[in-house]
Amino acid sequence: MLSRNLEQTLHRALGHANDRRHEYATLEHLLLALADDSDAVAVLRACGVDIDKLRREITEYLDNELSNLVTQRGEDAKPTAGFQRVLQRAAIHVQSSGREE
């Protein structure tokens, strides 16, 4: 059901959280990963988003404002409820459109 591109983006989002030793992968991790997804970048640019600025500001936010998510346990980050909800809504949207991806 997930496209290969989206699957890679989700792995990147979890990787962003793991690289920072964050206990949870948040919507901000997902947005940062989407900033490197060619399909998402096309949509963001069409909406007038400055991709480089978006990356810089999200990276700064993740590194400075989410320090409370840092854990010493060494486990992989778990997606937050919001992260999971976004994926569920996307899957529902794809199913209702009659498409497979």
Helices and strands as residue ranges (DSSP letters): H 4-19, E 24-25, H 27-34, H 38-46, H 51-65, G 67-69, E 78-79, H 81-97
